[in-house]
Amino acid sequence: MGDAFLFAELVRRLNLDDGLADEAPDRMGVLLRRWQGGDLDPPYILHVDPPTLGEHLRSMEGISELFPGVIPEIGALRLFLVHIEEAVETAPEGHRHLVIGPAGVYAQPGAPPRTDHSV
């Protein structure tokens, strides 16, 4: 499964359940404008590009037993969405930058250093 497809699927799934998300310029992230019916103003920014997302999801494929009958990358995406939810729900005030960490997604007050994974 290609990285561009996984990135598009991430954005699509973030728009479910009364959410509103769209790609940031140059596909260098995702802007979360509404979360589960609540407007996010200013929006949260998930700092991930297609290659980084694909790499991260493939590193999570060992969790496929959590989602039997689902393609491993999609199972990993489903778990990744849970990590995003946890980060948004527990983010301290002003922590609107969501970044991938070793064990999930974390909210921080500032943008991480930019990587060179642009597509």
DRENMILUM-583542 format. One record per residue (C-alpha): x, y, z. Coordinates in steps of 0.001 Angstrom, whole numbers, plus 500000, padded with zeros to 6 digits. Example, Ala and Ser with C-alpha at 12.3 -4.5 7.8 and 13.67 -1.06 7.14 Angstrom:
512300495500507800 513670498940507140 
This chain:
500000500000500000 501500503334498978 502356506181501311 500224508684499372 497189506383499707 497772505977503463 498084509754503888 494836510328501970 493141507606504031 494325509270507249 492767512576506175 489571510801505086 489214509008508414 489917512201510377 486911513724508602 484577511032509936 482666511359513227 482001515072512738 485667515931512290 487217518346509842 490764517840508637 492676518784505529 496172518549504165 498579521285505129 500425522972502253 502934520711500496 501479517652502298 503747518374505249 501012517728507772 497327517654508503 495289520519509932 492651519377512427 489968522079512390 487190520196514203 487383517183516468 484320515073517272 482009518026516672 484051520626518556 485781523377516586 489526523686517136 490475527334516782 493308527622516112 493549524179514517 495815521430515746 498599520512513341 499589516864512938 503175517027511711 503455514078509357 504063513689505642 503252510648503474 506687508941503716 506908509432507493 503349508169507981 503974505107505818 507208504303507642 505537504726511031 502547502541510102 504771499789508718 506742499834511995 503439499158513824 502386496156511744 503200493789514618 499900494874516179 497874493149513460 496428490724516031 494415493679517398 492602493997514059 492206490495512596 491021490350509022 492331493845508244 495335494665506079 498233495299508519 498787498911507389 495084499714507865 495134498092511310 498138500243512138 496294503319510826 493345502524513087 495656502353516111 497384505557514965 493986507298514964 493514506193518590 496910507746519387 495828511002517732 492601510979519740 494524510484522988 496894513332522122 494069515747521280 492005514797524329 494918515144526774 496831518061525221 497711520798527712 496557524329526891 498526525739523957 499947522376522868 498526522259519345 501404520630517470 500985516860517271 504114514816516586 504851511116516276 506911509760519147 508279506346520054 505035505175521664 502331507242520014 501414510811519201 502300513697521487 501109517290521761 503702520007522152 503611523811522145 505810524388519090 506461522886515679 509163520230515412 512173520816513163 511156520356509524 512287517154507850 513212516666504222 510483514129503366 508462516423501107 506719514718498221 
